[in-house]
Amino acid sequence: MMLSVCTPVSPAELEARLRLHRLPAIGPKRFAKLLEAFGSASKAISAPASAWRSLGLPAASAEARRCPEVRDGASHAMRWLERPDQHLLMWDQPDYPALLAQIPDPPPLLFVAGDPLILEKPQLAMVGSRRASRPGMDTAAAFSRSLAGAGFVITSGLALGIDAAAHQAALDVGGQTIGVLGTGLENFYPQRNRRLADAMIASGSAVLSEFPLDAGPTASNFPRRNRIISGLSLGVLVVEASVASGSLITARLAAEQGREVYAIPGSIHHPGARGCHQLIRDGAVLVETIEHILEALRGWQYLPHATDAPNAGHPLLALLHAAPHTSEGLADSSGWALPKVLAALTELEMEGHAVCENGRWLARTR
């Protein structure tokens, strides 16, 4: 559903997109249909209702375009964007996360509080039960510290339990972490993690949402949120989950998106381990140490470590020595799939051969 990259969006077009985004029953696919049919959100907003009906869109969506609540909400969002560290990423603009753009229904708009540039860095998602056991919480924290220390951004849903433990542990070691909400950024849920979210934003990490700023915690929002968690990431690690856990939805979405799925086993007597055991039976990578994750990702690498300077002739480094590239630009130039590029960049960064600055990767000379 990704639209072709276009010229920068004008303030009038931005306001129109924010209005479209607030309309009832306008999800990613219908949003894309409107922009494709009319050429811009501005034209879609001013088009006659009959034109909307001809596209098979609900009458309620067309009628809501001129509601004061829609106009006021868009105006408020425009003011929100004027403040420091508050951003909007749009799916047809070059700063949109390249890996997320590859899923079938990428969010047309992403509200981001914090540093949006980290969305382009290699991420691993960590998810699990909101009612996790103490050993589960400790395991999540230990893996998050190790993965963040290895250079991965830790992505999760800022829920209670495993999510919060993963976010906090990444911060504790000076790593970066991304929280994806199932509500709008100004209607934070759960409130118990509000302080954690503020600490993430203040430390150079990020909190984001595809929902309008004032959107509340509707039950249907959270499965939608999960596709973003997996879509941003190279893989999803499930730490502790029952068979009915929403974490298994995230894992299923990850598999459908071509991402790696990892699961940590537990006691056969612990209900919170049964979801992970189910994932392992279904083909998830059984994980006991961080090395199991790194080994799975190393399968994306171009060449094994066969010399004293294994990456000296690395094809990505050759491109980076020629000029800085975004990860998406490297995928285009190398012909590699984007997940393969991101996995290779992670290893190059860990080994000190490459560094990401302002959203672009550079070869590091030593």
C-alpha positions as CSV (number, residue, x, y, z in Angstrom):
1,M,0.0,0.0,0.0
2,M,3.0,2.3,0.1
3,L,2.6,5.3,-2.1
4,S,5.5,6.7,-4.2
5,V,7.6,9.3,-2.5
6,C,6.3,12.7,-3.3
7,T,7.4,16.3,-2.8
8,P,7.2,17.8,0.7
9,V,3.7,18.2,2.1
10,S,2.4,21.8,2.3
11,P,0.7,23.0,5.5
12,A,-2.7,22.9,3.8
13,E,-2.2,19.4,2.6
14,L,-0.9,18.3,6.1
15,E,-4.1,19.8,7.7
16,A,-6.2,17.9,5.2
17,R,-4.5,14.6,5.9
18,L,-5.0,15.1,9.6
19,R,-8.7,15.7,8.9
20,L,-9.0,12.5,6.8
21,H,-7.2,10.6,9.5
22,R,-9.9,11.5,12.0
23,L,-12.8,10.4,9.9
24,P,-14.8,7.3,11.0
25,A,-14.1,4.1,9.1
26,I,-11.0,5.5,7.3
27,G,-8.2,3.1,7.9
28,P,-4.9,2.7,6.0
29,K,-6.4,1.1,2.9
30,R,-9.2,3.6,2.5
31,F,-6.8,6.5,3.2
32,A,-4.6,5.2,0.4
33,K,-7.6,4.8,-1.9
34,L,-8.6,8.4,-1.3
35,L,-5.1,9.8,-2.0
36,E,-4.8,7.7,-5.1
37,A,-8.3,8.6,-6.4
38,F,-8.1,12.4,-5.8
39,G,-4.3,13.0,-5.9
40,S,-4.2,14.7,-2.5
41,A,-6.0,14.9,0.8
42,S,-6.9,18.5,0.1
43,K,-8.8,17.5,-3.0
44,A,-10.4,14.5,-1.3
45,I,-11.7,16.7,1.5
46,S,-13.4,19.1,-1.0
47,A,-14.7,16.4,-3.4
48,P,-18.5,15.9,-3.6
49,A,-20.0,13.2,-1.5
50,S,-21.1,11.4,-4.7
51,A,-17.4,10.9,-5.6
52,W,-16.8,9.3,-2.2
53,R,-19.8,7.0,-2.7
54,S,-18.4,6.0,-6.1
55,L,-15.3,4.7,-4.3
56,G,-17.4,2.5,-2.1
57,L,-16.7,4.6,1.0
58,P,-19.2,4.9,3.9
59,A,-21.6,7.8,3.8
60,A,-20.7,8.6,7.4
61,S,-17.1,9.2,6.5
62,A,-18.0,11.7,3.8
63,E,-20.5,13.5,6.0
64,A,-18.0,13.8,8.9
65,R,-15.5,15.8,6.8
66,R,-17.0,19.1,7.8
67,C,-17.8,18.3,11.4
68,P,-16.3,20.9,13.9
69,E,-14.7,18.1,15.9
70,V,-12.8,16.9,12.8
71,R,-11.6,20.4,11.9
72,D,-10.7,21.2,15.5
73,G,-8.8,18.0,16.0
74,A,-6.7,18.6,12.9
75,S,-6.0,22.2,14.0
76,H,-4.9,20.9,17.5
77,A,-2.6,18.4,15.9
78,M,-1.0,21.1,13.8
79,R,-0.3,23.1,17.0
80,W,1.0,19.9,18.7
81,L,3.6,19.5,15.9
82,E,5.0,23.0,16.5
83,R,6.5,21.8,19.9
84,P,10.0,20.4,20.2
85,D,10.4,16.6,19.9
86,Q,6.9,16.1,18.5
87,H,6.8,14.9,14.9
88,L,4.5,13.4,12.2
89,L,5.8,10.8,9.8
90,M,3.8,10.2,6.6
91,W,4.0,7.0,4.5
92,D,4.9,8.8,1.2
93,Q,7.7,10.8,2.7
94,P,11.4,9.7,2.8
95,D,11.6,9.8,6.7
96,Y,9.0,7.1,7.1
97,P,10.5,3.9,8.6
98,A,11.5,1.8,5.5
99,L,10.8,-1.6,7.1
100,L,7.4,-0.6,8.3
101,A,6.5,0.6,4.8
102,Q,6.8,-3.0,3.6
103,I,3.9,-4.4,5.6
104,P,0.5,-4.8,3.8
105,D,-1.2,-1.9,5.7
106,P,1.4,0.6,6.9
107,P,-0.1,3.4,9.0
108,P,-0.5,6.5,6.8
109,L,0.4,8.8,9.7
110,L,2.7,8.2,12.7
111,F,2.7,10.6,15.6
112,V,6.1,10.5,17.3
113,A,7.2,12.0,20.6
114,G,11.0,11.9,21.0
115,D,13.6,11.1,18.4
116,P,12.1,9.8,15.1
117,L,15.5,9.0,13.6
118,I,15.8,5.8,15.8
119,L,12.9,4.3,13.9
120,E,15.4,3.7,11.1
121,K,17.8,1.7,13.3
122,P,17.7,-2.1,13.6
123,Q,15.0,-3.0,16.2
124,L,14.0,-6.1,18.0
125,A,10.6,-6.3,19.6
126,M,10.1,-7.8,23.0
127,V,6.6,-8.7,24.1
128,G,4.8,-10.8,26.8
129,S,2.3,-11.0,29.5
130,R,0.9,-8.0,31.3
131,R,0.6,-10.2,34.4
132,A,4.1,-11.6,34.2
133,S,5.8,-13.6,36.9
134,R,8.8,-12.2,38.7
135,P,11.2,-14.6,36.9
136,G,9.6,-13.6,33.6
137,M,10.2,-9.9,34.4
138,D,13.8,-10.6,35.3
139,T,14.3,-12.6,32.1
140,A,12.8,-9.8,30.0
141,A,15.1,-7.2,31.7
142,A,18.2,-9.4,31.3
143,F,17.6,-10.0,27.5
144,S,16.7,-6.3,27.0
145,R,19.9,-5.1,28.6
146,S,22.0,-7.5,26.5
147,L,20.2,-6.7,23.2
148,A,20.3,-3.0,23.8
149,G,24.0,-3.3,24.8
150,A,24.5,-5.1,21.5
151,G,23.2,-2.1,19.6
152,F,19.5,-3.1,19.0
153,V,16.7,-0.6,19.6
154,I,14.1,-2.4,21.9
155,T,10.6,-2.0,20.6
156,S,7.5,-2.9,22.6
157,G,4.0,-1.7,23.5
158,L,4.5,0.2,26.8
159,A,2.0,-2.2,28.5
160,L,2.4,-3.4,32.1
161,G,4.5,-6.4,32.7
162,I,7.0,-7.7,30.1
163,D,6.7,-4.6,27.9
164,A,7.6,-2.2,30.7
165,A,10.4,-4.4,32.0
166,A,12.0,-4.4,28.5
167,H,11.7,-0.6,28.0
168,Q,13.2,0.2,31.4
169,A,16.1,-2.3,31.1
170,A,17.1,-0.7,27.8
171,L,17.1,2.7,29.4
172,D,19.1,1.4,32.4
173,V,22.1,0.5,30.1
174,G,21.9,3.7,28.1
175,G,20.2,2.0,25.2
176,Q,17.3,3.2,23.0
177,T,13.8,1.9,23.1
178,I,10.5,2.6,21.2
179,G,7.0,2.4,22.7
180,V,4.1,1.9,20.4
181,L,0.7,2.9,21.9
182,G,-2.8,1.6,21.3
183,T,-4.1,5.1,22.1
184,G,-3.3,8.6,21.1
185,L,-0.2,10.2,22.5
186,E,-2.3,12.7,24.6
187,N,-4.6,10.0,26.0
188,F,-1.9,7.7,27.4
189,Y,-2.8,4.2,28.5
190,P,-1.9,2.7,30.9
191,Q,-1.3,5.7,33.0
192,R,1.0,3.7,35.4
193,N,3.6,3.8,32.6
194,R,3.3,7.5,31.9
195,R,6.5,8.3,33.8
196,L,8.4,5.5,31.9
197,A,7.2,7.0,28.6
198,D,8.4,10.5,29.7
199,A,11.8,9.1,30.6
200,M,12.0,7.4,27.2
201,I,11.3,10.6,25.4
202,A,13.7,12.7,27.6
203,S,16.5,10.2,27.0
204,G,16.4,10.3,23.2
205,S,14.2,7.3,22.7
206,A,10.6,7.6,21.3
207,V,6.9,6.9,21.9
208,L,4.6,6.7,18.9
209,S,1.1,6.0,17.8
210,E,-0.9,5.8,14.5
211,F,-4.0,7.0,16.3
212,P,-5.3,10.6,16.6
213,L,-3.8,12.4,19.6
214,D,-7.0,12.1,21.7
215,A,-7.9,8.5,20.7
216,G,-8.9,6.4,23.7
217,P,-8.1,2.8,24.7
218,T,-10.6,1.0,22.4
219,A,-10.1,-2.8,22.5
220,S,-9.7,-3.1,18.7
221,N,-6.8,-0.6,18.7
222,F,-4.4,-3.0,20.4
223,P,-4.2,-5.7,17.7
224,R,-3.7,-2.9,15.2
225,R,-0.9,-1.5,17.4
226,N,0.8,-5.0,17.4
227,R,1.3,-5.0,13.6
228,I,3.4,-1.8,14.0
229,I,5.6,-3.4,16.8
230,S,6.4,-6.3,14.6
231,G,6.5,-4.3,11.4
232,L,9.2,-2.0,12.7
233,S,11.4,-4.9,13.9
234,L,13.7,-7.5,12.5
235,G,12.2,-10.0,14.8
236,V,9.9,-10.5,17.8
237,L,11.0,-12.1,21.1
238,V,8.1,-13.5,23.2
239,V,9.3,-13.8,26.8
240,E,6.2,-15.1,28.7
241,A,2.7,-15.5,27.4
242,S,-0.4,-17.6,27.9
243,V,-2.1,-19.2,24.9
244,A,-4.7,-16.3,24.9
245,S,-2.1,-13.5,25.1
246,G,-2.1,-10.6,22.6
247,S,1.7,-11.3,22.3
248,L,0.8,-14.3,20.2
249,I,-1.0,-12.0,17.8
250,T,2.2,-9.9,17.5
251,A,4.1,-13.1,16.8
252,R,1.6,-14.2,14.2
253,L,1.8,-10.8,12.5
254,A,5.6,-11.0,12.6
255,A,5.6,-14.3,10.8
256,E,3.2,-13.0,8.2
257,Q,5.4,-10.0,7.7
258,G,8.5,-12.2,7.1
259,R,10.1,-11.4,10.5
260,E,11.8,-13.8,12.7
261,V,9.9,-15.1,15.8
262,Y,11.8,-16.1,19.0
263,A,10.3,-17.6,22.2
264,I,11.8,-18.3,25.6
265,P,10.6,-21.6,27.1
266,G,9.5,-22.1,30.6
267,S,8.1,-24.7,33.0
268,I,5.4,-27.0,31.7
269,H,3.6,-26.3,34.9
270,H,3.5,-22.5,34.4
271,P,0.4,-21.2,32.4
272,G,2.5,-18.2,31.3
273,A,4.9,-20.5,29.4
274,R,2.3,-22.2,27.3
275,G,2.0,-19.5,24.7
276,C,5.8,-19.6,24.2
277,H,5.7,-23.4,23.9
278,Q,2.9,-23.1,21.3
279,L,5.1,-20.7,19.3
280,I,8.0,-23.1,19.5
281,R,5.9,-26.0,18.2
282,D,4.8,-23.7,15.4
283,G,8.3,-23.0,14.3
284,A,9.6,-20.1,16.5
285,V,13.3,-20.1,17.4
286,L,13.8,-21.5,20.9
287,V,15.9,-18.9,22.8
288,E,17.9,-19.5,25.9
289,T,20.6,-16.8,25.4
290,I,21.1,-13.7,23.3
291,E,23.5,-15.7,21.1
292,H,20.5,-17.7,19.8
293,I,19.0,-14.5,18.5
294,L,22.3,-13.2,17.0
295,E,22.9,-16.6,15.3
296,A,19.5,-16.4,13.7
297,L,20.1,-12.9,12.4
298,R,23.6,-13.8,11.3
299,G,21.9,-16.0,8.7
300,W,21.2,-12.7,6.8
301,Q,24.9,-12.0,6.5
302,Y,26.6,-12.0,3.2
303,L,29.7,-13.9,4.1
304,P,30.8,-16.0,7.1
305,H,33.7,-14.7,9.2
306,A,36.5,-16.4,7.3
307,T,39.4,-13.9,7.6
308,D,41.0,-11.7,10.1
309,A,39.2,-8.8,8.6
310,P,35.9,-10.5,7.7
311,N,34.0,-7.3,6.7
312,A,36.8,-5.6,4.8
313,G,35.2,-6.5,1.4
314,H,31.6,-6.3,2.7
315,P,29.4,-5.1,-0.1
316,L,27.5,-2.7,2.1
317,L,30.7,-1.2,3.4
318,A,31.8,-0.6,-0.1
319,L,28.6,1.4,-0.7
320,L,29.1,3.3,2.5
321,H,32.7,4.2,1.8
322,A,31.4,5.8,-1.5
323,A,28.7,7.8,0.2
324,P,26.4,7.9,3.3
325,H,23.1,5.9,2.7
326,T,19.8,5.4,4.5
327,S,19.1,1.7,5.1
328,E,16.4,1.8,2.4
329,G,18.9,3.4,0.0
330,L,21.4,0.6,0.8
331,A,18.6,-2.0,0.0
332,D,18.0,-0.3,-3.4
333,S,21.7,0.0,-4.2
334,S,22.7,-3.5,-3.1
335,G,19.6,-5.4,-4.3
336,W,19.3,-7.0,-0.9
337,A,16.0,-7.3,1.0
338,L,15.7,-4.6,3.7
339,P,15.6,-7.0,6.7
340,K,18.9,-8.5,5.4
341,V,20.4,-5.0,5.1
342,L,19.3,-4.1,8.6
343,A,20.7,-7.3,10.1
344,A,24.0,-6.8,8.4
345,L,24.2,-3.2,9.5
346,T,23.6,-4.3,13.1
347,E,26.6,-6.6,12.9
348,L,28.7,-3.9,11.2
349,E,27.8,-1.4,13.9
350,M,28.6,-3.9,16.7
351,E,32.0,-4.5,15.1
352,G,32.7,-0.8,14.8
353,H,32.7,-0.8,11.0
354,A,29.6,1.4,10.5
355,V,27.7,4.1,12.4
356,C,24.2,5.6,12.0
357,E,24.1,9.4,12.3
358,N,20.9,11.5,11.6
359,G,19.2,8.6,9.9
360,R,22.1,7.8,7.5
361,W,24.7,5.1,7.7
362,L,28.4,5.9,7.3
363,A,31.5,3.7,7.1
364,R,33.7,4.2,10.2
365,T,37.4,4.5,9.4
366,R,39.8,3.3,12.1
